[in-house]
Amino acid sequence: MKPKLQLQAASGTHRGDRAYQQDRVEILPHPRIAGLLLALVADGMGGRSGGRMASDQVMLTARQLFFGYVPAQQTPRQLLQAILSESHLVIRLNAISSEQEPHSTLACALLLPDGQCHWTHVGDSRVQVFRDGAMLVRTRDHSYVQDLVDSRQLSQAAARNHPMSNVLTASLGMDGEPPFAADALQLLAGDCLLLCSDGIWHYFTDSELARVLTRLDPRAACAYLIDAARSRAAGRGDNLSLAVLKLSAGAITAAEAAPQSVPGAPPAPAAPRSS
C-alpha cells in the first residue's frame, strides 16, 4: 500500500524594481475535493493597467473553472486546456474594449489527491519538478532565446544573459491561438514542484534551485529565492512570483499543510550550504 502523501505549499510575490506589480500567483484548494489543488503563476504584460488586467483575468478565469471542476465529467487535460483557452479569449475581448494590448504568461499545475500532477504553460513562466536533489522536469519556454537553444545556436548557460531573453513567441492575448501542451507526472514523497515567473528563474541555475528547494520548507524557500533574486538583480529586477509545493510521506499539521503567502521581500534565511 502506498503511503499517504502530505503536502506543504507556499507562494511569494514581490514588485521587484518595477514601478508596479503585474504578476499574480495563486494556490487554490478545491472547495469540495480534499487534496485537490490548482497552482498558477501569471506574468502580465502591456503597461501598468494592461498587464495587471491580463494576469487578473487569468486568475479569475482559472478560479471559476477550477471551482466548477468535476473529475468524473472532465479530464485534467481538458480542465487545463479550458483555463488556457478561456483566459486567452477573455484577455483578447478586454483588449478590444479597453484599447490596450494586454498579454500574460501562464504556468499552471493541477495536483490530484494521489500525487498525480498535470501542468501546462504559455510564455516564459515555468513549471519545474525536483526529485532527489536535482531537476527532473522543466517546461520549454515559448521565447526567441529558447528557439535558439533548441536549434543549437546558443547554449543554455548563455541564454540566461542574452539581450533578447525577454522576447516571447507565445502568450495569452497574442494574435491567433496560443499553443497548448500538457504533461503529467506521478509525484513521490520528497518531490518538489516549482512554478515561477522569469523574475525568479532568471537569477538561478537549475542546480541552485534544486539545493534550495531540497533543503528548505516551501515558505522558507520562497523567502530565500525572492531575497536572493532581488540581491542579484542589483536594482534592475523584474516582478517576481513563485509557488512551491512539496510532498512528504510523514504527517504534518493542518497549519503546515495550508498554502502560505510570502508577500514582499522578507529577510532571507541562511543560504543552504553544500554538503
Buried (B, 14 or more C-beta within 10 A) or exposed (E): EEEEBBBBBBBBBBBBBBEEBBBBBBBBBBEEEEBBBBBBBBBBBBBBBBBBBBBBBBBEBBBEBBEEBEEEEBEBBEBBBBBBBBBBBBBBEBBEEEEBBBBBBBBBBBBBBEBEBBBBBBBBBBBBBBBEBEBBBBBEBBBBBBBBBEEEEBEEEEBBEBEEBBEBBBBBBBEEEBEBBBBBBEBBBBBBBBBBBBBBBBBBEBEBBBBBBBBBBBBBBBBBBBBBBBEEBEEEBBBBBBBBBBBBEEEEEEEBBEBBBBEEBBEBBEBBEEE
